[in-house]
């Protein structure tokens, strides 16, 4: 956990430890990067507002050589900050004040998704292929995305979100369904996380790749229907 507010860091660490997690802490950007590089954690809880350099730079540096799931927490509550965090590799986003119970639930869900991703990789020899969504190709074996043949970096969450939407044959999918099926959440929270990830996908892949159905959820645009081949 990389957090400069000691009271928050201690409270969150105590709650995570009570759930059986081993927690190490840093209180500024440079020491956070050094800690992550040294211990190679399974997950990072990261504050955006840090001394030394901010959480966005921390996220850039720790994702450079080895992907690690990142849950961002911050007092800033703007959509621009969420998009920036997702753009440098964060997987989820919570604003202060937050419930310790919800944070623990999100940590658990993120780690379960990592385990499922590893299982999919192990099983890739027996299945998988290419999902085509208009100009976008998702290689489900290598977990790579291409737009008009050019590779585009997607975070694991972005990849899973687009893949799930692409396999719905145009069906409109609610935010709650996406939180269960993609994020693995079993609690009614995180709708803004879904919205931010969709905006990030549009920024990277084009505004038309996912359409919004107001009051319902999201769907792959009819002009970009999914086809899948081995």
Backbone torsions as a table, in degrees:
resi	resn	phi	psi	omega
1	UNK	NA	129.3	-179.7
2	UNK	-116.1	104.4	-172.3
3	UNK	-154.0	130.4	-176.2
4	UNK	-92.4	-11.6	176.1
5	UNK	-88.2	107.0	-170.5
6	UNK	-58.6	-41.0	-176.9
7	UNK	-63.7	-40.6	178.4
8	UNK	-67.9	-45.9	-178.8
9	UNK	-58.7	-45.2	-177.7
10	UNK	-67.8	-40.3	-179.0
11	UNK	-66.0	-44.7	-179.7
12	UNK	-67.1	-43.4	179.9
13	UNK	-61.0	-41.7	179.8
14	UNK	-63.0	-40.9	-179.8
15	UNK	-67.7	-42.8	179.0
16	UNK	-64.7	-40.5	178.6
17	UNK	-64.0	-35.1	178.4
18	UNK	-66.1	-20.1	177.5
19	UNK	-92.0	2.0	176.1
20	UNK	100.8	2.1	179.7
21	UNK	-84.0	148.1	170.3
22	UNK	-91.8	125.3	-173.8
23	UNK	-121.6	128.6	171.1
24	UNK	-115.2	149.6	-173.5
25	UNK	-128.4	148.4	170.6
26	UNK	-137.4	155.3	-174.0
27	UNK	-121.9	13.1	172.6
28	UNK	-153.7	170.7	-175.2
29	UNK	-61.1	-55.0	-177.3
30	UNK	-59.9	-44.2	-179.2
31	UNK	-69.7	-29.0	176.1
32	UNK	-65.4	-44.3	177.7
33	UNK	-61.7	-44.7	-179.6
34	UNK	-61.9	-41.5	-179.5
35	UNK	-63.6	-45.3	-179.8
36	UNK	-62.6	-44.1	-179.4
37	UNK	-65.4	-31.6	-176.8
38	UNK	-79.6	-43.2	-172.8
39	UNK	-99.9	-12.5	178.1
40	UNK	52.1	65.3	-174.2
41	UNK	-73.0	166.1	175.9
42	UNK	-80.1	-22.7	-177.4
43	UNK	-160.8	149.6	177.9
44	UNK	-122.3	128.3	168.6
45	UNK	-98.6	121.2	-165.8
46	UNK	-130.9	124.0	171.9
47	UNK	-81.2	144.7	178.7
48	UNK	-79.5	-37.6	-176.1
49	UNK	-91.6	99.7	-176.4
50	UNK	-130.5	148.8	170.4
51	UNK	-73.1	162.0	-179.2
52	UNK	89.8	-77.5	163.9
53	UNK	-151.2	159.0	-167.8
54	UNK	-78.1	175.6	-176.3
55	UNK	-65.1	-28.4	177.3
56	UNK	-62.8	-43.1	178.4
57	UNK	-69.0	-36.6	174.5
58	UNK	-57.5	-47.8	-177.7
59	UNK	-61.9	-43.2	177.9
60	UNK	-57.5	-46.1	-174.4
61	UNK	-71.6	-40.5	-176.3
62	UNK	-75.4	-20.3	179.3
63	UNK	-88.8	-6.1	-171.1
64	UNK	-64.4	-44.6	-174.4
65	UNK	-107.2	-21.6	-175.6
66	UNK	-152.3	120.8	179.0
67	UNK	-68.7	135.9	174.6
68	UNK	-139.3	136.3	177.9
69	UNK	-64.2	138.4	-176.4
70	UNK	-127.6	127.2	172.2
71	UNK	-107.0	112.8	-177.8
72	UNK	-87.6	135.7	171.4
73	UNK	-126.1	140.4	-177.2
74	UNK	-160.3	156.0	174.2
75	UNK	-81.3	-17.7	-179.7
76	UNK	-78.9	137.3	-171.9
77	UNK	-127.6	49.8	179.7
78	UNK	-114.0	149.4	179.3
79	UNK	-62.9	-34.4	-179.9
80	UNK	-61.1	-41.5	178.9
81	UNK	-64.7	-38.7	179.1
82	UNK	-63.6	-44.9	-179.1
83	UNK	-63.6	-41.3	178.1
84	UNK	-61.5	-44.3	179.3
85	UNK	-61.4	-43.9	179.1
86	UNK	-66.9	-33.6	-178.5
87	UNK	-66.1	-26.6	179.6
88	UNK	-101.1	9.6	169.7
89	UNK	114.4	5.2	176.5
90	UNK	-70.3	150.2	-178.2
91	UNK	-104.9	-22.5	179.3
92	UNK	-155.0	168.3	-167.6
93	UNK	-148.6	128.4	174.9
94	UNK	-130.7	142.3	177.4
95	UNK	-105.4	145.9	177.4
96	UNK	-79.3	145.8	-4.6
97	UNK	-77.4	150.5	-179.8
98	UNK	-133.7	161.4	178.3
99	UNK	-81.9	130.4	176.2
100	UNK	-61.4	-34.4	178.5
101	UNK	-62.6	-43.4	-180.0
102	UNK	-67.6	-39.4	178.8
103	UNK	-60.7	-44.7	178.7
104	UNK	-61.0	-41.2	179.6
105	UNK	-63.3	-40.8	-179.6
106	UNK	-69.7	-38.1	175.4
107	UNK	-59.0	-47.5	179.8
108	UNK	-61.2	-41.1	-180.0
109	UNK	-65.8	-41.6	178.0
110	UNK	-60.8	-43.8	-178.9
111	UNK	-67.6	-35.8	176.7
112	UNK	-64.9	-37.4	178.3
113	UNK	-65.7	-36.7	176.2
114	UNK	-62.2	-42.6	179.6
115	UNK	-64.4	-41.0	178.5
116	UNK	-65.2	-38.1	177.9
117	UNK	-63.2	-40.5	177.6
118	UNK	-65.0	-37.9	178.5
119	UNK	-65.2	-41.1	177.9
120	UNK	-62.0	-38.4	178.5
121	UNK	-64.4	-43.0	179.6
122	UNK	-63.5	-32.7	-176.6
123	UNK	-91.9	2.4	-172.0
124	UNK	-63.6	-23.0	-178.1
125	UNK	-68.4	-19.4	-177.2
126	UNK	-104.0	6.2	-179.8
127	UNK	-173.5	-169.6	178.1
128	UNK	103.0	-169.9	-179.2
129	UNK	151.9	-149.7	-176.4
130	UNK	-117.0	127.4	172.8
131	UNK	-103.0	123.2	-176.8
132	UNK	-106.8	123.6	178.1
133	UNK	-124.6	85.3	-175.8
134	UNK	61.5	-123.2	-179.8
135	UNK	-77.9	-5.3	-175.1
136	UNK	-100.1	134.1	172.5
137	UNK	-117.9	130.0	175.3
138	UNK	-110.6	116.0	176.6
139	UNK	-88.3	107.1	-173.7
140	UNK	-76.9	-16.2	175.1
141	UNK	-79.1	-51.0	-177.8
142	UNK	-89.6	-7.8	-178.2
143	UNK	53.3	52.8	177.4
144	UNK	-122.4	149.4	177.5
145	UNK	-116.7	141.2	176.7
146	UNK	-133.1	142.5	174.3
147	UNK	-119.2	118.0	-176.0
148	UNK	51.0	38.9	176.9
149	UNK	86.5	-10.5	-179.6
150	UNK	-96.6	129.9	-178.1
151	UNK	-69.0	137.5	178.0
152	UNK	-125.4	133.7	-179.3
153	UNK	-77.5	122.6	170.5
154	UNK	-116.1	142.0	171.9
155	UNK	-68.8	160.6	177.4
156	UNK	-54.2	-37.9	179.2
157	UNK	-67.3	-43.9	178.1
158	UNK	-60.6	-43.1	179.2
159	UNK	-60.5	-49.0	-178.2
160	UNK	-63.9	-38.0	179.8
161	UNK	-64.2	-49.1	-179.2
162	UNK	-66.1	-38.9	178.8
163	UNK	-62.3	-43.0	179.9
164	UNK	-63.8	-47.1	178.6
165	UNK	-61.8	-40.5	-177.7
166	UNK	-66.1	-24.2	-179.0
167	UNK	-91.1	7.3	-178.3
168	UNK	-94.3	4.8	177.5
169	UNK	53.8	41.4	176.5
170	UNK	85.6	-5.3	179.7
171	UNK	-64.5	139.1	177.0
172	UNK	-76.2	128.8	-175.7
173	UNK	-112.6	129.7	-178.5
174	UNK	-75.2	160.1	176.2
175	UNK	-61.5	-40.9	-179.4
176	UNK	-61.8	-41.5	177.9
177	UNK	-62.7	-42.5	179.9
178	UNK	-64.2	-38.6	178.8
179	UNK	-63.6	-34.8	178.2
180	UNK	-76.0	-49.8	-170.7
181	UNK	-79.4	-33.4	-177.8
182	UNK	-99.2	-48.8	-177.8
183	UNK	-85.2	-22.0	-178.7
184	UNK	79.0	19.9	-179.1
185	UNK	-81.3	143.9	175.3
186	UNK	-119.6	29.8	-179.9
187	UNK	-141.1	152.3	-173.3
188	UNK	-83.1	74.4	178.4
189	UNK	-152.4	151.6	173.6
190	UNK	107.1	14.0	-179.1
191	UNK	-59.2	-37.0	179.7
192	UNK	-67.0	-29.9	175.6
193	UNK	-62.4	-43.2	177.4
194	UNK	-60.1	-48.9	-178.4
195	UNK	-58.7	-42.2	-178.8
196	UNK	-66.3	-39.1	178.0
197	UNK	-66.7	-38.2	177.2
198	UNK	-63.8	-43.1	178.1
199	UNK	-62.0	-38.4	178.1
200	UNK	-65.5	-41.1	176.7
201	UNK	-60.8	-42.8	179.4
202	UNK	-64.0	-38.7	180.0
203	UNK	-64.4	-36.6	-177.1
204	UNK	-84.4	-33.9	-169.3
205	UNK	-114.2	-11.7	-177.8
206	UNK	119.2	145.5	-173.0
207	UNK	-67.0	-21.0	-173.2
208	UNK	-93.0	-2.8	-172.7
209	UNK	-69.4	-35.9	178.2
210	UNK	-127.4	131.3	178.3
211	UNK	-106.4	149.9	177.4
212	UNK	-94.8	131.8	171.1
213	UNK	-107.9	101.8	-170.1
214	UNK	-58.9	133.1	-179.6
215	UNK	82.5	-4.6	-178.7
216	UNK	-123.8	-65.9	-177.4
217	UNK	169.5	-134.3	-173.0
218	UNK	-133.7	157.2	176.2
219	UNK	-152.6	156.2	170.0
220	UNK	-71.5	132.2	-178.6
221	UNK	-55.6	143.9	-178.0
222	UNK	-58.2	-26.2	178.9
223	UNK	-80.3	-3.3	-178.2
224	UNK	-129.0	43.7	-176.4
225	UNK	-64.5	152.1	-173.9
226	UNK	-80.0	137.3	163.6
227	UNK	-131.6	149.1	-173.9
228	UNK	-133.2	135.6	179.5
229	UNK	-137.3	154.3	-180.0
230	UNK	-76.5	NA	NA
